[in-house]
């Protein structure tokens, strides 16, 4: 990690705690990818160190870390193991958003804070095969019906990341009688709630993003914790920066590998390592150029979000960060592989894993096409406003 972005002693403390797990996390990442298994040991280690309650505010007993802090730690964690980072990042982001925006009643916030401090893990279950990403505003096919004071939910969710170890599924459902989308807090042990292991992909193979299946799941009325007035995709939420932070971490790991390789690979056609070659230096320079640009962008936007006096001025910056960092990370890994050459394609070489994992970022929200369209529409509307003011 570039120390330029480390600002506080608390950040240093948590970074040091993560680095103590670096070797075992990197070692396990190979097995996770090879066998497509969920990195449960890593998650358990993070729970034990209190990492999963970092974004819970201090008044509720947590560490009260902000978006900037989360990005810093998540980038570092992802450079050790991307599957672990992306998985736990959703938990951090969900908790951070709920408490920052006070999305729930005080009673539910108090109740859930105790759960989080006891090691509870949570993620939103929103995506469906027919509607795609909830950021596009589609109405969920999962539905909830009120019956005898309880809600009965049925439906299927896809891409439920970290499903093997989640304690709660914050699940979206269409409520016909209210003509609104609600989010229900569903405990993993509720009757009718099951996980179908459908996650079989070539990248981020260990995130356990299986299907959540709900068959007449009965839940208390108080577990309808959110009722949306508009699609969630239209709201400013800085906590989604855990996503580009993850892919930035992968890019850093690829960069570090390429640099080390270039400094130590000495073919007999040269009187020294390949790092002396102009074409290799060009690639390494381009890698660091892209990393510096991406890193300054994500941390400046994270800092702006954490500053409440500046937050309201953010319009499309969060989407721009995700678009820029993710696409830069893909390019960085590609260049790292060009430095290493055909050896980067060997199964035992981490670069081939980074290459596959980093591509998953294109399919995390917000999508590139939405970001570009939003930028265009914002520019068009701004010009219309200026023209009307003349």
HELIX and SHEET records of a PDB file:
HELIX    1   1 UNK A    3  UNK A    5  5                                   3    
HELIX    2   2 UNK A    9  UNK A   19  1                                  11    
HELIX    3   3 UNK A   22  UNK A   35  1                                  14    
HELIX    4   4 UNK A   40  UNK A   48  1                                   9    
HELIX    5   5 UNK A   51  UNK A   53  5                                   3    
HELIX    6   6 UNK A   58  UNK A   60  5                                   3    
HELIX    7   7 UNK A   67  UNK A   80  1                                  14    
HELIX    8   8 UNK A   82  UNK A  101  1                                  20    
HELIX    9   9 UNK A  106  UNK A  117  1                                  12    
HELIX   10  10 UNK A  134  UNK A  136  5                                   3    
HELIX   11  11 UNK A  221  UNK A  223  5                                   3    
HELIX   12  12 UNK A  232  UNK A  234  5                                   3    
HELIX   13  13 UNK A  238  UNK A  240  5                                   3    
HELIX   14  14 UNK A  241  UNK A  264  1                                  24    
HELIX   15  15 UNK A  274  UNK A  276  5                                   3    
HELIX   16  16 UNK A  278  UNK A  306  1                                  29    
HELIX   17  17 UNK A  308  UNK A  311  1                                   4    
HELIX   18  18 UNK A  317  UNK A  340  1                                  24    
HELIX   19  19 UNK A  341  UNK A  345  5                                   5    
HELIX   20  20 UNK A  350  UNK A  359  1                                  10    
HELIX   21  21 UNK A  360  UNK A  363  5                                   4    
HELIX   22  22 UNK A  368  UNK A  389  1                                  22    
SHEET    1   A 4 UNK A 122  UNK A 125  0                                        
SHEET    2   A 4 UNK A 168  UNK A 175  1                                        
SHEET    3   A 4 UNK A 180  UNK A 187 -1                                        
SHEET    4   A 4 UNK A 224  UNK A 227 -1                                        
SHEET    1   B 4 UNK A 143  UNK A 147  0                                        
SHEET    2   B 4 UNK A 150  UNK A 160 -1                                        
SHEET    3   B 4 UNK A 210  UNK A 220 -1                                        
SHEET    4   B 4 UNK A 193  UNK A 196 -1                                        
END                                                                             
